[in-house]
Amino acid sequence: MGVEIRVRRTPPDGLGPMLRAARERAGLGVRETGREARLSSGYVAHLEDGSRCPSRTVAQRLAAVLGLDADEQAQLYAAAVTDAGADHPARTAA
């Protein structure tokens, strides 16, 4: 039984700039956002530069920390993946 290799998904255009604008609106730096959302600052930067898609768990944390409105939350949750990071089936299986 081989290891399945996933193709990295690219977030939709506009997600990164929306996250950056929300972070700045909240008056937070990248490091503060990472600390409050329990993420590395590098990961936050990758989300903002559009090179990563968040997991659903990360999306929920960011929505709370950044105080996203309903439209921003919908955009973030639409880009979230359910089979990576904290939401990977190997991590959630008990």
BAMI-32745 format. One record per residue (C-alpha): x, y, z; residue in one letter. Coordinates in steps of 0.02 Angstrom, whole numbers. Layout:
// residues N
PT|X|Y|Z|a
...
END
This chain:
// residues 94
PT|0|0|0|m
PT|85|160|-60|g
PT|77|334|9|v
PT|-45|447|-81|e
PT|33|609|-139|i
PT|-85|757|-135|r
PT|-75|899|-258|v
PT|-56|1064|-166|r
PT|-208|1171|-195|r
PT|-194|1353|-236|t
PT|-313|1473|-149|p
PT|-425|1584|-254|p
PT|-362|1755|-305|d
PT|-410|1884|-177|g
PT|-401|1773|-23|l
PT|-226|1827|28|g
PT|-257|2014|6|p
PT|-422|1997|101|m
PT|-332|1912|246|l
PT|-195|2044|247|r
PT|-324|2185|245|a
PT|-421|2103|387|a
PT|-262|2080|489|r
PT|-212|2261|464|e
PT|-389|2319|504|r
PT|-377|2220|667|a
PT|-215|2310|705|g
PT|-113|2149|711|l
PT|56|2105|640|g
PT|93|1938|559|v
PT|178|1873|717|r
PT|36|1930|831|e
PT|-92|1849|716|t
PT|6|1687|715|g
PT|22|1687|904|r
PT|-163|1721|933|e
PT|-218|1593|803|a
PT|-89|1464|862|r
PT|0|1467|694|l
PT|176|1509|641|s
PT|203|1682|572|s
PT|275|1600|417|g
PT|113|1505|388|y
PT|13|1666|406|v
PT|129|1747|278|a
PT|101|1600|158|h
PT|-86|1620|175|l
PT|-73|1805|138|e
PT|41|1783|-12|d
PT|-79|1656|-87|g
PT|37|1506|-83|s
PT|-64|1402|42|r
PT|-244|1353|75|c
PT|-296|1345|257|p
PT|-374|1193|337|s
PT|-550|1216|403|r
PT|-481|1224|581|t
PT|-357|1361|533|v
PT|-494|1456|442|a
PT|-602|1454|599|q
PT|-458|1516|707|r
PT|-416|1656|585|l
PT|-597|1710|569|a
PT|-608|1729|757|a
PT|-439|1817|780|v
PT|-464|1936|634|l
PT|-648|1972|669|g
PT|-700|1931|491|l
PT|-872|1984|432|d
PT|-994|1859|355|a
PT|-934|1887|176|d
PT|-751|1870|225|e
PT|-788|1712|323|q
PT|-880|1638|174|a
PT|-731|1676|62|q
PT|-609|1600|186|l
PT|-713|1444|219|y
PT|-739|1416|32|a
PT|-549|1406|12|a
PT|-523|1294|164|a
PT|-477|1112|138|v
PT|-539|969|245|t
PT|-399|845|212|d
PT|-242|938|262|a
PT|-153|1005|414|g
PT|-251|991|575|a
PT|-398|919|478|d
PT|-301|779|392|h
PT|-393|614|417|p
PT|-239|534|495|a
PT|-239|667|630|r
PT|-426|667|663|t
PT|-449|478|670|a
PT|-467|420|848|a
END
